[in-house]
Amino acid sequence: MTRRSLSRSGLVLAAGLFLAINILASETMNAWRLDLTANRLFTLSKGTRNILKGLDEPIALRLFYSAKLFEGIPSLQSHGARVRDLLDEYVAEAGGKLTLTVIDPEPFSEAEDEAVANGVNQLPISGSGDRAYLGLVGTSSADDRAAIPFLSPEKEQSLEYEVTKLVYNLAHPKKRVIGLITTLPVMGDPMRMAATRDGPSALATMLRESFEIRELGTEVGAIDKDIDTLVIVHPKALSEGTRYAIDQFVLKGGKAMVFVDPYAEEDRSTPDEQNPAALPKLDSDLPDLFERWGLKLVKDKVAADIEAAIRVTYSGPSGPRQIEYLPWLRLREANLNRKDFVTNELGQLNLGTAGVLEPVKDAKTEFTPLLSTGKKAMLMDRDAVMFSRDPAALMQGFKSGDQSLVLAARLSGVVKTAFPQGRPKKDEGKKPEGDTAKPADAADADAVDKDFIAESKGPVNVLVVGDTDILADRFWVQMQDFLGLNVPSAIADNADFVINALDNLGGNDDLISLRSRGESARPFTKVASIQRDAELRLRDRERGLQDKLKDTEKKIQDLQRKKGEGSTLLLSAEQKHEIESFRGEQLKTRKELRAVQHDLRRNIERLGDWLKFINIALIPILIGLGAALAGVWRARRAPA
């Protein structure tokens, strides 16, 4: 047999083997996956597997997926395929407790009627009036029903969580009860919603999907025993009776999450009519309870962080430009406790004028930071932020304290009551403005007094956050129009943080691990660092220019006063010389500013060119060099 015929036979054999392997793999390995994404976005998590393995009753899933109509829309077609693949993995993992039916609703068919009846959204995808569907409906053996009206590609990052939450809620139809004490309209302002036709906040919608929210008002005599977790938001001027009820709830094993704030931007309180010149009270604290729990809120200070500050558009003397607003913080992985189950899967949180928490000296409780600033941070005077919303002015006053500041913390351990004498005999606290809640019921008060305890029976578990604006939609939600639907899209994990905390306090760890599987948008941290360094240089230049301007204007005013009356409209030679000198300095400084800005752009462009070279050229070059070296090495080893 010749060498040529052997080569041909080898090629035929290789082709046949290749086809056989592909056929065998497609039949037996179709569920195998290799996830090479940085954040493992396409791997079914352990939490999902635990929930699926724990199913006691069967659950039926129906995926309404207009595969034919999506053929002309690549983004929806690929996303629909991704959804179907994910659901197939759910079925395989559930051990027969989960079934999946895929339905392609034809126009004017019974399947389309079924989709609409189950709350699946209609998507207008053409001018001919065709309506497409991409939604999921689940039904339990008890005939409980839940639906995801639209599986949006914009929310692909949270796809697994949404599906698993649907399955979990069907398997556990009874929702946990969350008690809410708040002086802010966290669950929506009914009067405002009626006037603007706006719906409830995105956070309120998400909370009601997962929990039963029971609003308790701000005058509370006793907290019902069926409340699992207490959420306290902006506790401003709470009465002693309400604080006593909170104290006893926590000591008796109740879990609590508290949001306080040195400056709540969402607080719309108006000044006191008797003293209109005074600023309204926009801060909140629970100092007596916090002291017993082992922490304190630093008074009249907000956290500022040059590295975590959010960039805003600011119109200054030289026109609009981008600048960091120091009191608004964008916290990333380095600012989050990666060991705590509440924060270890989160990617980004946005906060506004947040307060700083510190442990009390000689406290018996364990103080565990959850959210912190970087080391280039400082305690900024709250009144300075309230009176001056000028980012440039705040930047000029920034001085790094070279230490991290804690913005949210977990408290655990045995604590004593803040009311050692029992229930206060007389409430001296003032009722918050606009609160229409009725006073605490006397019977409830008597019942609580009989069960009074002076020390917790076991370790308490409390989470405290030094910011209330973290709950506001404007800090973490962006509304996007998608095929005529107004779809809320999360730009930060604020809501996930709250729900993680409530799930964790309630002991449910499986759902927590599913949220925030990683960001698909990867920020250019090196570019941001270059921009920050340039901003610091620009700040010094601008400060010098402004100082020169003020100094020259003062000199001109002094010269005008010396000239006397009757000649104020004429400029002396001395004044003209002074003005010309200033203009020369001004032009020189502007050139320096332009040079810094040019260097900034050049550094960013150079970094971009280097990254392109690495991604496009360097790797192929290294592979080619490796192949060439391997060829040379093999040639040298070959016998002569």
C-alpha positions in Angstrom: 0.0 0.0 0.0 1.5 3.4 -1.0 1.9 6.3 1.3 -0.7 8.3 -0.7 -3.3 5.6 -0.4 -2.6 5.4 3.3 -3.1 9.1 3.6 -6.4 9.0 1.8 -7.6 6.1 4.0 -6.6 8.0 7.1 -8.6 11.1 5.9 -11.7 8.9 5.3 -11.3 7.2 8.6 -10.8 10.5 10.4 -13.9 12.0 8.7 -16.0 9.0 9.7 -14.7 9.1 13.2 -15.5 12.8 13.4 -19.1 12.2 12.3 -19.6 9.3 14.6 -18.4 11.3 17.6 -20.7 14.2 16.8 -23.7 11.9 16.4 -22.9 10.1 19.6 -22.3 13.4 21.5 -25.6 14.9 20.2 -27.6 11.9 21.4 -25.9 11.3 24.8 -24.2 14.6 25.9 -26.8 17.2 25.0 -27.1 18.3 28.6 -23.4 18.8 29.1 -22.2 22.4 29.5 -18.8 24.0 29.9 -19.2 27.5 31.3 -16.2 29.7 30.6 -17.8 33.1 31.5 -16.0 35.1 34.2 -19.0 35.1 36.6 -20.3 31.7 35.6 -23.6 33.1 34.3 -24.7 29.9 32.6 -24.2 27.4 35.5 -27.1 26.1 37.4 -26.4 27.1 41.0 -26.3 25.0 44.1 -29.2 26.9 45.5 -31.4 26.0 42.5 -30.4 22.4 42.8 -31.3 22.3 46.5 -34.7 23.8 45.9 -35.4 21.4 43.0 -34.3 18.4 45.0 -36.5 19.5 47.9 -39.7 19.5 45.9 -42.4 17.4 47.6 -45.2 17.9 45.1 -45.1 18.0 41.2 -45.0 21.4 39.5 -45.9 21.9 35.8 -44.2 24.6 33.8 -45.5 26.0 30.5 -43.2 28.1 28.3 -45.1 30.3 25.8 -42.4 30.8 23.2 -43.2 32.2 19.7 -40.3 30.5 18.0 -41.5 31.0 14.5 -42.2 34.7 14.9 -38.8 35.3 16.6 -36.9 33.9 13.6 -36.5 37.4 12.2 -35.4 38.8 15.6 -32.0 37.3 16.5 -31.8 38.8 20.0 -35.2 37.3 21.0 -34.5 34.0 19.2 -31.2 33.4 20.9 -32.7 34.5 24.3 -35.6 32.2 23.8 -33.3 29.3 23.1 -31.3 30.2 26.2 -34.5 30.1 28.3 -35.5 26.7 26.9 -32.1 25.2 27.5 -32.2 26.5 31.1 -35.6 25.0 31.7 -34.5 21.7 30.3 -31.7 21.7 33.0 -34.4 22.4 35.7 -36.4 19.4 34.6 -33.3 17.1 34.5 -32.4 18.2 38.0 -35.8 17.9 39.6 -36.0 14.1 39.6 -39.5 13.9 38.0 -41.1 16.6 40.2 -41.0 19.2 37.4 -42.5 19.0 33.9 -42.1 21.4 31.0 -44.4 22.0 28.1 -43.3 24.4 25.3 -46.1 26.1 23.5 -45.8 28.2 20.3 -49.0 30.3 20.3 -50.3 30.7 16.8 -52.3 33.9 16.1 -56.0 33.6 17.0 -55.5 30.1 18.5 -56.6 28.6 21.7 -52.9 28.6 22.8 -52.8 32.3 22.4 -56.0 32.7 24.4 -54.4 30.5 27.1 -51.3 32.7 27.2 -53.3 35.9 27.6 -55.5 34.3 30.2 -52.4 33.4 32.3 -51.1 37.0 32.2 -48.3 36.5 29.6 -47.5 39.8 27.9 -48.2 40.3 24.2 -45.2 41.7 22.2 -46.0 43.6 19.0 -43.2 42.6 16.6 -44.4 43.8 13.2 -46.7 46.3 11.5 -49.1 43.5 10.5 -50.4 43.2 14.0 -48.6 39.9 14.9 -48.2 39.4 18.6 -45.4 37.2 20.0 -45.0 35.7 23.4 -42.1 34.8 25.7 -43.4 34.1 29.2 -43.5 31.3 31.8 -46.5 30.0 33.7 -46.2 27.5 36.6 -48.9 25.4 38.3 -48.7 23.4 41.5 -50.6 20.3 42.4 -52.8 22.4 44.6 -53.7 24.5 41.5 -51.7 27.5 42.7 -50.5 29.5 39.8 -47.6 32.0 39.2 -46.3 33.6 36.0 -43.4 35.6 34.6 -45.3 37.7 32.0 -42.2 38.5 30.0 -38.7 36.9 30.1 -36.9 40.0 29.0 -33.4 39.8 27.4 -32.6 42.9 29.4 -32.9 40.8 32.6 -31.0 37.8 31.4 -28.6 38.2 34.3 -31.4 37.4 36.8 -33.1 34.7 34.7 -32.2 31.8 36.9 -33.3 33.7 40.0 -36.7 34.6 38.4 -37.4 31.0 37.4 -36.3 29.5 40.7 -38.3 32.0 42.7 -41.4 31.0 40.7 -40.8 27.3 41.5 -40.0 28.1 45.1 -43.1 30.2 45.6 -45.3 27.5 44.1 -43.7 24.9 46.4 -44.1 27.2 49.4 -47.2 29.2 48.8 -47.4 30.8 52.2 -45.4 34.0 52.2 -43.4 35.1 55.2 -44.8 38.2 57.0 -42.6 41.3 57.1 -43.6 44.1 59.6 -42.9 47.6 58.3 -42.4 50.7 60.4 -41.5 53.7 58.3 -41.8 57.5 58.0 -41.1 57.3 54.3 -43.5 56.1 51.6 -41.5 52.9 50.9 -44.5 51.0 49.6 -45.7 53.9 47.5 -47.5 57.2 48.2 -51.2 56.6 47.4 -51.9 60.3 46.9 -48.9 60.8 44.6 -49.7 57.6 42.6 -53.3 58.8 42.1 -52.1 62.2 40.9 -49.4 61.0 38.6 -50.8 57.6 37.6 -47.5 56.1 38.6 -47.5 52.5 40.0 -45.8 51.4 43.2 -42.0 51.5 43.4 -40.0 48.7 41.8 -38.8 47.7 45.3 -42.4 47.6 46.7 -43.4 45.3 43.8 -40.5 43.0 44.4 -41.1 42.8 48.1 -44.8 42.0 47.7 -43.8 39.2 45.2 -41.7 37.5 47.9 -43.3 38.5 51.2 -46.5 39.6 52.9 -45.9 43.2 53.8 -47.8 44.4 56.9 -47.5 48.2 57.4 -47.6 48.8 61.2 -47.6 52.6 61.2 -45.3 54.5 63.6 -47.3 54.1 66.8 -46.9 50.5 67.8 -47.9 49.0 71.2 -47.1 45.4 70.4 -45.7 43.6 67.4 -47.7 40.5 66.3 -46.1 37.2 66.9 -46.7 36.0 63.4 -44.3 38.7 62.0 -41.1 37.0 61.0 -38.9 40.1 60.4 -39.3 43.7 61.3 -38.1 46.4 58.8 -37.7 49.9 60.2 -37.1 52.7 57.7 -36.1 56.3 58.7 -37.2 56.0 62.4 -37.7 59.7 62.9 -39.0 60.8 66.3 -40.5 57.4 67.2 -42.3 57.4 70.5 -40.9 55.5 73.5 -43.7 53.0 73.3 -42.8 52.1 69.7 -39.1 51.9 70.5 -40.0 49.6 73.5 -42.0 47.4 71.2 -39.0 47.1 68.8 -36.7 46.4 71.8 -38.8 43.6 73.1 -39.4 42.1 69.6 -35.6 41.8 69.0 -34.9 40.5 72.5 -37.4 37.7 72.1 -35.7 36.4 69.0 -37.3 38.6 66.3 -35.1 39.6 63.4 -34.8 43.2 62.4 -33.4 45.3 59.5 -33.0 49.0 60.2 -32.4 51.9 57.7 -31.3 55.1 59.3 -29.9 58.2 57.6 -28.1 61.5 58.6 -29.6 63.1 55.5 -32.5 61.3 53.8 -32.8 62.9 50.4 -36.2 61.2 49.8 -37.7 62.8 52.9 -40.1 65.5 51.6 -40.8 67.0 55.0 -41.4 70.8 55.1 -40.0 73.3 57.6 -41.9 74.0 60.8 -44.6 76.6 60.3 -43.6 78.2 63.6 -40.0 78.4 62.5 -39.9 78.5 58.7 -36.2 79.6 58.6 -35.1 76.4 60.2 -34.3 73.4 58.0 -36.7 70.4 58.3 -35.6 67.4 60.2 -34.3 65.0 57.5 -32.2 62.7 59.7 -33.1 59.6 61.7 -31.5 57.4 64.4 -32.3 55.0 67.2 -29.5 55.9 69.6 -30.9 54.2 72.8 -31.5 50.9 71.0 -28.3 51.1 69.0 -26.2 51.6 72.1 -27.6 48.4 73.6 -27.1 46.6 70.4 -23.4 47.7 70.3 -23.2 50.4 67.6 -23.8 54.0 66.9 -24.5 56.3 63.9 -21.9 59.0 63.6 -23.8 62.2 64.2 -24.2 64.9 61.5 -21.7 63.3 59.1 -22.0 61.6 55.7 -19.5 59.3 54.0 -17.5 60.7 51.0 -15.3 58.4 48.9 -13.2 59.7 46.0 -12.9 56.3 44.5 -16.5 55.2 44.8 -18.1 58.5 44.0 -20.7 58.5 41.3 -19.9 60.8 38.3 -22.5 63.4 37.5 -22.9 66.2 34.9 -22.2 69.5 36.6 -22.6 73.0 35.0 -19.7 75.0 36.4 -18.1 78.3 35.4 -16.3 76.7 32.4 -19.5 74.9 31.2 -20.9 71.4 31.8 -18.5 68.6 32.6 -18.4 65.2 34.3 -17.3 65.2 37.9 -17.5 62.9 40.9 -20.2 63.8 43.4 -18.6 62.6 46.6 -21.7 61.9 48.8 -23.2 59.6 46.1 -21.4 56.2 46.2 -21.2 53.3 43.8 -20.0 50.4 45.8 -18.4 47.5 44.0 -17.0 44.1 45.1 -14.1 45.6 47.1 -16.7 47.5 49.2 -18.8 44.4 50.0 -18.3 41.7 52.5 -17.6 38.7 50.4 -17.9 36.3 53.3 -21.4 37.2 54.4 -24.3 35.5 52.6 -26.2 38.7 52.2 -23.5 40.4 50.1 -21.2 37.8 48.7 -23.1 37.5 45.4 -23.8 41.2 44.8 -22.0 43.2 42.2 -22.9 46.9 42.7 -24.9 49.1 45.1 -25.7 52.8 44.7 -26.1 54.9 47.9 -26.9 58.6 48.5 -25.5 60.7 51.4 -25.0 57.6 53.6 -24.2 57.7 57.2 -21.3 55.9 59.0 -21.7 53.2 61.6 -19.2 52.5 64.3 -19.1 49.8 67.1 -19.6 51.0 70.6 -16.6 50.7 72.9 -16.6 47.6 75.0 -19.7 46.2 73.3 -20.6 42.6 73.9 -22.1 42.0 70.4 -20.2 41.1 67.3 -20.1 44.0 64.7 -19.7 42.7 61.2 -19.3 45.3 58.4 -21.4 44.5 55.2 -20.9 47.6 53.2 -17.8 49.9 53.5 -16.1 52.7 51.7 -12.5 52.4 50.4 -9.6 53.9 52.3 -9.7 57.2 50.3 -12.7 58.3 52.2 -13.7 61.0 54.7 -16.4 62.0 57.1 -18.1 65.0 55.4 -20.2 67.6 57.3 -23.9 66.9 56.6 -24.9 70.6 56.6 -22.2 71.4 54.0 -23.8 68.8 51.7 -27.3 70.1 52.3 -26.4 73.8 51.8 -24.0 73.3 48.9 -25.0 70.8 46.1 -21.9 72.0 44.2 -19.8 68.9 43.4 -16.7 71.0 42.6 -16.9 72.8 46.0 -17.2 69.5 47.8 -14.3 68.2 45.8 -12.1 71.1 46.9 -12.8 70.4 50.5 -12.0 66.7 50.3 -9.3 65.3 52.5 -8.8 61.5 52.6 -8.9 60.1 56.1 -7.0 57.0 54.9 -9.5 54.5 56.5 -12.6 52.6 55.5 -16.0 53.8 56.8 -18.7 51.2 57.6 -22.1 52.0 55.9 -24.0 48.8 56.8 -23.3 46.1 59.5 -24.7 43.0 61.1 -25.1 42.8 64.9 -25.2 39.5 66.7 -24.9 38.5 70.3 -26.7 38.6 73.6 -28.1 42.1 74.4 -29.9 43.8 77.3 -33.0 45.9 77.0 -32.9 49.7 76.6 -35.8 49.9 79.0 -34.7 48.2 82.2 -37.8 49.6 84.0 -40.2 48.0 81.6 -42.7 49.7 79.4 -42.4 53.5 79.6 -45.3 54.9 81.6 -45.6 58.0 79.5 -44.8 58.4 75.8 -42.9 61.6 75.4 -42.0 61.1 71.7 -43.7 63.3 69.2 -45.8 61.8 66.4 -44.1 62.2 63.0 -45.6 64.7 60.7 -48.4 63.4 58.5 -48.7 60.1 60.4 -52.4 59.1 60.8 -51.8 55.9 62.7 -53.9 55.3 65.8 -52.2 55.2 69.3 -51.1 51.8 70.6 -53.9 49.7 71.9 -53.9 49.5 75.7 -54.7 45.7 75.7 -51.7 45.1 73.5 -49.5 47.2 75.9 -50.7 45.1 78.9 -50.0 41.9 77.1 -46.4 43.0 76.3 -45.7 44.1 79.9 -46.6 40.6 81.2 -44.0 39.1 78.8 -41.2 41.7 79.5 -37.7 40.4 79.4 -34.5 42.3 80.4 -32.1 40.3 78.3 -32.3 38.4 75.1 -32.7 34.7 75.4 -30.1 34.0 72.8 -28.0 35.9 70.2 -30.0 38.6 68.4 -29.6 39.1 64.6 -30.0 42.7 63.4 -28.9 44.4 60.2 -28.4 48.2 60.2 -27.9 50.3 57.1 -26.8 53.9 57.3 -28.8 55.0 54.3 -32.5 55.2 53.3 -32.0 56.5 49.8 -30.7 53.1 48.9 -34.4 52.1 48.7 -35.4 54.8 46.2 -35.9 53.7 42.6 -33.9 56.5 41.1 -30.7 55.1 42.7 -31.0 51.6 41.1 -33.7 51.4 38.5 -33.8 52.5 34.9 -37.1 52.3 32.9 -36.6 51.0 29.3 -39.1 50.8 26.5 -39.0 47.3 25.0 -41.4 46.6 22.1 -43.9 49.0 23.7 -43.6 47.7 27.2 -42.1 49.8 30.0 -39.7 47.4 31.5 -37.8 48.3 34.7 -34.1 47.4 34.4 -31.8 47.2 37.4 -28.6 49.2 37.1 -27.5 48.2 40.6 -28.3 45.5 43.1 -30.0 47.6 45.8 -33.2 45.5 45.8 -31.3 42.3 45.8 -29.4 43.5 48.9 -32.7 44.1 50.7 -34.3 40.8 49.7 -31.1 38.9 50.4 -31.1 40.3 53.9 -34.7 39.5 54.5 -34.2 35.9 53.2 -31.1 35.5 55.3 -32.8 36.8 58.4 -35.6 34.3 57.8 -33.1 31.5 57.3 -33.6 30.9 53.6 -30.1 30.7 52.1 -30.9 28.9 48.8 -32.6 31.8 47.0 -29.8 34.2 48.1 -27.2 32.4 46.1 -29.1 32.8 42.9 -29.2 36.6 42.7 -26.7 38.8 40.9 -24.9 36.1 39.1 -22.5 38.8 37.9 -22.6 41.8 35.6 -22.5 41.5 31.8 -21.3 45.1 31.6 -17.7 45.1 32.9 -16.6 48.6 33.9 -13.2 49.9 32.7 -11.7 50.4 36.2 -8.3 51.4 34.8 -9.9 54.1 32.7 -11.9 55.4 35.7 -8.7 55.5 37.7 -6.9 57.6 35.0 -9.9 60.0 34.9 -9.9 60.4 38.7 -6.2 61.2 38.8 -6.7 63.8 36.0 -9.7 65.2 37.9 -7.5 65.8 40.9 -4.9 67.6 38.8 -7.7 69.7 37.1 -9.1 70.5 40.5 -5.9 72.2 41.6 -5.6 74.1 38.3 -9.2 75.3 38.5 -8.8 76.4 42.1 -5.7 78.4 41.2 -7.6 80.1 38.3 -10.6 80.9 40.5 -8.3 82.4 43.2 -6.6 84.6 40.6 -9.9 85.7 39.3 -11.2 86.7 42.8 -7.9 88.4 43.6 -7.9 90.5 40.4 -11.6 91.5 40.8 -10.8 92.7 44.3 -7.9 94.8 43.1 -10.0 96.4 40.4 -12.7 97.2 42.9 -10.0 98.8 45.2 -8.8 100.9 42.2 -12.3 102.0 41.4 -12.8 103.2 44.9 -9.6 105.2 44.9 -10.5 107.1 41.7 -13.4 108.9 43.3 -16.8 109.8 42.1 -17.6 110.9 38.5 -15.0 108.7 36.7 -16.3 105.2 37.5 -17.1 104.6 33.8 -13.5 105.3 32.7 -10.6 102.9 33.1 -7.2 104.2 34.2 -4.0 103.0 32.6 -3.3 101.2 35.9 -6.6 99.3 35.6 -6.1 98.5 31.9 -2.6 97.1 32.7 -4.1 95.0 35.6 -6.8 93.6 33.3 -4.4 92.8 30.5 -2.1 91.1 33.0 -5.0 89.0 34.3 -6.1 88.0 30.8 -2.6 86.8 30.0 -2.6 84.7 33.2 -6.1 83.4 32.3 -5.1 82.4 28.8 -2.0 80.7 30.2 -4.0 78.7 32.8 -6.6 77.7 30.2 -3.8 76.3 28.0 -2.5 74.3 31.0 -6.1 73.0 31.6 -6.4 72.0 27.9 -3.0 70.2 28.2 -4.2 68.2 31.2 -7.4 67.3 29.3 -5.4 66.3 26.2 -3.1 64.1 28.4 -6.2 62.5 29.9 -7.6 61.6 26.4 -4.2 60.5 25.2 -3.7 58.2 28.2 -7.1 56.6 27.7 -6.6 56.2 24.0 -3.1 54.6 24.6 -4.7 52.2 27.1 -7.4 51.3 24.5 -4.9 50.7 21.8 -2.8 48.5 24.1 -5.9 46.4 25.0 -6.9 46.1 21.3 -3.3 44.9 20.5 -3.5 42.3 23.3 -6.9 41.0 22.3 -6.4 41.0 18.5 -2.7 40.6 17.8 -0.7 39.5 20.8 -2.4 36.2 21.5 -2.2 35.0 17.9 1.4 36.1 17.8 2.2 34.1 20.9 0.4 31.0 19.5 2.3 31.4 16.3 5.6 31.7 18.0 4.8 28.7 20.2 3.9 26.6 17.1 7.2 27.7 15.4 9.3 26.8 18.4 7.5 23.4 18.6 8.3 22.8 14.9 12.0 23.7 15.4 12.2 21.5 18.4 10.6 18.5 16.6 12.8 19.0 13.6 15.9 18.9 15.8 14.7 15.7 17.5 13.9 13.9 14.2 16.6 11.3 13.2 18.9 12.4 10.3 
